[in-house]
Structure formats: structure tokens, C-alpha cells
Amino acid sequence: MKIRDLAGPNFPELSAQLKDESANVEISGLTADSRQVKPGDLFVAVAGTKANGTAYIADAISRGAAAVVAADPHADAGVPVFTLSEPRRFLAQGAAAFYGRQPETMVAVTGTAGKTSVASFTRQIWAHSGLPAAMIGTTGVIAPGRNAYGSLTTPDPVSLHGLLAELADAGVTHAAMEASSHGLDQNRLDGVRLAAAAFTNLGRDHMDYHPTVEHYMASKMRLFEALLPKGSPAVIFADDQWSAAAIAAARKAGHDVRTVGRNGEFLALKRVEHFRHKQSAEVHVGDDIFEVHVPLAGDFQVANALVAAGLAMSTGIPAAAAFAALEKLQGASGRLELVGQTKDGALAYVDYAHKPDALQNVLDSVRPFTTGRVILVFGCGGDRDKGKRPIMGEIASRLADVVIVTDDNPRSEVPEAIRAEIMAGAKGATEIGDRAEAIRAAVGMLTTGDTLIVAGKGHEEGQTIGSVTLPFSDHAELLKALGGL
């Protein structure tokens, strides 16, 4: 592909700089990582949180870069260097143009909690209707014949568009993906051709990246304001404190706003009955009334299911088919996942909750069917928002009967210091640094009617201590402890 083919109408800056010779430069790939440059690649120098890509231009050229895009001019580089005001946006849209192919129907969901479940549920609803469907998110990529573990909520744009092309070539026609605030703020989803988008909720998270909660919300709303084509369906959960702001942003952007939930108009939730392993809900769709059975615990899972149903219906699935699919849902990995139970019937769950609202939601969700004690094991990650640690400690001690504070992913921080900050808000909690030991101790406490939640890591298969990630699975450790009873 020639570099002129990457310019397009979105980058008149680049078109104006293209001369006959430079316009015909052949590009064999593109990347923002100089270490990955191969001969013939286009290197896009983007400013990161820790380093500026312009510092690596010489390295990229030495590895064979055929041309460079950067925010500042660079003379005598030996290859064409094009100056653009928004290299990040160009990287994403250039990757979209380079790979070209995407599943015909793409949807994206943003919000603090529930993104993984909504993307997973949407894929399952499509699949239930016979459509070759995929999901892309925190737990990885799931598609027909493919189940690949991942670690990033929203992949970098080159990886993302390469993946979308692979899925399209494999026959996938429908794909649901998570849209993180980082991914939206850093233009990673630019170039994804969306048919619909959704918002779940907003709570405290990523305050190590976003200066304010308002900035965090504004990054989320870029999904509606900049990426979703005008007039497209915008499915919004109506019962969150930030729902009104999301609705206003989507309407201002000219979208077809479709609200769901107890305050929803598109899908109106009228009644919910909670059981140990399932929930029954009455949902009104216009003049039609549906009795919906969701085989998952937790009020928040009903909310996620409704958002997913809204996305599926907004992309052509009839209401009856969408609600029928909800009755066969499988929960996303590590999202209030029932791992096992004791001989006395005490239940043990793993959940990914690693932020205040999510922790409160999961503890609130298990209380209705817990006749004994709610026992919680959790910690907080290092090199992340420190302000949430005492907040989560307070939530834990208020909503759980027994709390064990342990290590999560301490990364470069001192684990004892992280635990101390949590313990400052967790009155009466027990501190056990070794996570496996903490899980064993919690399982040993279980008696009839109790519910155990091991929170924070969910689907993760490693624990990062310093710069090393060691194999570790809450799921595996919990099974091992239950088996040792």
C-alpha cells in the first residue's frame, strides 16, 4: 500500500505534504513501537505517558522504516517525515485503512463496570441466533474456533485492526468490543466502523490517569461524540448516577438514544426476583411484556444483560430471540464466577471487582441469598489509584462480615504499604499478605449458609510482583483450597 492511500479525506495535513515521490512510498506495515519496525514499515511517533516516540525516530529508521509520521518536523532524516498534529489518530485510522477489513457489524461498550460482561453477552445473543460472532476485551478474544486469553481491555490500534481483519477473513460478521477510557482517550478505536454503542455506568477508577472524574467521563463520551456515526443507536443504562449525562451527550451527538433499566424506555425493567443461582425479571418492550430468566447471580448482571439485549436488538435481533438467549447465558470469566462449594453448601466465587463501585455491587449482590456470613478476600494493585484503597477498605468492612486484606498485583510498590492503606479504612479486617494463604484461610472459615468472594483479579492468570509476573490464579487456588477441606 502506498502512503497516499493512508491519507484519505481525514488527513488533509498529510495530503498537502505528499509530493509525487513521497506519495508513492510503499508501506508494508505500520507501528508506533520502534522495536517492532520491519523494513518498509511506516513509523508513527506518538507521545506516551512515559516517553515520546520522537526520541525513537532514529532507531526506527535504522531498522528500515520507509517513512515517519510525527508531531514535529525532522530534517535530514534520510526518509520522508510527515508532520501531523494528531499522530495517534492517524495511527488508528491509518491502521484501519491498511488492514481494511472488519466484521460487518461492530458494537462497542464503555463504562466503569460491566464492559466485559456486556460484550460477552452480546456475542452470545448473536451466536444464539446463528450469527458468527466474536467479542474483544479484557478476557481476550472469543470467536468461533478461537478463545485467546488477553490482558488489555482495548488493544493498541495496529493490533486491533489486524485482529478485526483476521476475524473478518475467518467469516465473523458480528463483533462486540470493550471501549476503555484509556483506549478512547488515546484514539485506539478510531477507524472502527460502529453500528451501535453502549454505556453501562461510571464510578471511581483510573484516577492515576485521569485528573478528574469529569475528565474520565469525557473520555468515555468520546465513544458517542467522535466515533459512533450520527443517528446510530446508543444504548444507555438508565439507572446510574451518570446516566443523565451520558444520555445528554449521546443526544447532543445526534444519536438514537435507547435507555434500558428500571428507568429505561427502550427496555423497561419492572420487577426482579433474586435466587441463589439465577434471577427472574419482567421486562417491557413497548406494549410487549417478557418474563426473562437470567442464570447468573447479581443484580448488576441483569443490568448487563439488558444493555447486551439492547445492543443485539439494535443490530437486528428480535426481542423474543434476544431474551430467549439470555436464559442460556454463560458468565464472563471471573465475573461473579461460582468456582465451587463446601460439603455444607457454602458458595465460593471469584470476581474481578477492583474498584469501589464494583466491590460494593458484588457484595450487595450476594447478600440476598446468603443466610450466613459474607466472607471477602481482596487487595489493591500497585502503581494505580491510591485514593481508592481506604475507600474499598471501608466498603469491605461495611458490607462483608469477615474481611481478609491480601496482596493483589503490588507491582513496584511495597505490598505492606498497600495493605496498610486499605486497612486504614477496613475496621476489624484481618491482614494476610500471601494471597494463596489468605484464600486457604477464608475457605477454612466457611460454614453452612456462608458466601465467599475472592475479589480483584478475576480471570487473571498471574500476579505481578516488582517487574515479574508469576503464575497465579484465584480460580485454581480456590479449587485447591476447597479440595483440601
ABEGO torsion letter per residue (X at the ends): XBAAAAAEAABAAAAAABBAAAAABBBAEBBABAAABBBGBBBBBBBBAABBAAAAAAAAAAAGBABBBBABBBBGAGBBBBBBABAAAAAAAAAAAAAGBBBABBBBBBEABGAAAAAAAAAAAAAAAGBBBBBBBAAEBBBBGBBBBBABABBBAAAAAAAAAAAAAAGBABBBBBBBAAAAAAGAABGBBBABBBBABBBBBGAAABABAAAAAAAAAAAAAAABBBGBBBBBBAABAAAAAAAAAAAAAGBBBBBBEAABAABBBABBBBBAABBBBBBBBEABBBBBBBABBEAAAAAAAAAAAAAAAAAGBBAAAAAAAAAABBBBBGBGBBAEBBAAGBBBBBBABABAAAAAAAAAAAAAABABBBBBBBBBBBGBBAAAAAAAAAAAAAABABBBBBBBBAEABBAAAAAAAAAAABBGBBBBABAAAAAAAAAAABBBGBBBBBBGAEABABBBBEABBBBBBAAAAAAAAAAAX
